[in-house]
Amino acid sequence: MNTITAPGSSGLAGERFLTVQEVSRLWGLSTVSVRRLFISEPGVLVFGRREDQFQVRKRVYRTLRIPESVFARVRSRIANGGG
């Protein structure tokens, strides 16, 4: 499991970050489903290029890192029927 220390950042310093694959294994979902669930979630770190509207056919590669607090928030929302 990954621990990232972000110097100077308030809420994320020392917080454990999960990968898409880790969440996928924990929940028994595909990595595609996990990416869709977390890609727009506030607090998730997204590394990679932004989509360029003129390069429609070129695949965009992005890496997600999901803080434990965000993971817990989404898990709680799903458990309470908030989808």
C-alpha positions in Angstrom: 0.0 0.0 0.0 1.2 3.5 -0.8 1.8 6.3 1.7 2.4 9.7 0.2 3.6 12.6 2.3 2.7 15.9 0.7 4.8 18.7 2.3 2.8 21.8 2.9 -0.6 20.3 2.1 -3.2 20.5 4.9 -5.4 17.4 4.7 -3.4 14.9 2.7 0.0 14.9 4.5 0.8 11.4 5.6 -2.5 10.0 4.4 -2.5 6.6 2.8 -3.4 6.5 -0.9 -5.0 3.6 -2.6 -4.5 2.6 -6.3 -7.4 1.7 -8.6 -6.2 -1.9 -8.5 -6.3 -2.0 -4.7 -9.9 -0.7 -4.6 -10.8 -3.1 -7.4 -9.6 -6.1 -5.4 -11.3 -4.8 -2.2 -14.7 -4.3 -3.7 -14.6 -7.0 -6.4 -15.2 -4.5 -9.2 -13.4 -4.0 -12.5 -10.7 -1.4 -12.7 -12.9 0.4 -15.3 -15.8 0.6 -12.8 -13.5 2.0 -10.1 -12.0 4.6 -12.4 -15.5 5.8 -13.4 -16.5 5.9 -9.7 -13.5 8.0 -8.6 -12.3 10.0 -11.6 -14.4 13.1 -10.7 -14.5 12.6 -6.9 -13.1 15.7 -5.0 -9.8 14.9 -3.4 -8.6 12.2 -5.8 -5.2 12.8 -7.3 -5.2 12.5 -11.1 -1.8 12.3 -12.9 -1.6 12.6 -16.6 -2.4 14.7 -19.6 -5.7 16.5 -19.9 -7.9 15.4 -22.8 -7.2 17.4 -25.9 -10.3 18.1 -28.0 -8.4 18.0 -31.2 -6.8 14.6 -30.6 -10.0 12.6 -30.5 -8.4 9.3 -31.5 -5.5 9.4 -29.1 -5.9 7.5 -25.8 -5.5 9.6 -22.6 -3.4 7.9 -19.9 -4.2 8.9 -16.3 -3.1 7.5 -13.0 -5.4 7.9 -10.0 -4.5 7.9 -6.3 -7.4 7.7 -3.9 -6.9 9.0 -0.4 -8.3 6.8 2.4 -10.6 9.6 3.5 -12.1 9.8 0.0 -12.4 6.0 -0.2 -14.2 6.0 3.1 -16.5 8.8 2.0 -17.5 7.0 -1.2 -17.9 3.7 0.6 -20.2 5.3 3.1 -22.2 7.0 0.4 -22.7 3.8 -1.5 -23.6 1.9 1.7 -26.3 4.4 2.4 -27.8 4.1 -1.0 -26.4 7.3 -2.4 -24.7 5.6 -5.4 
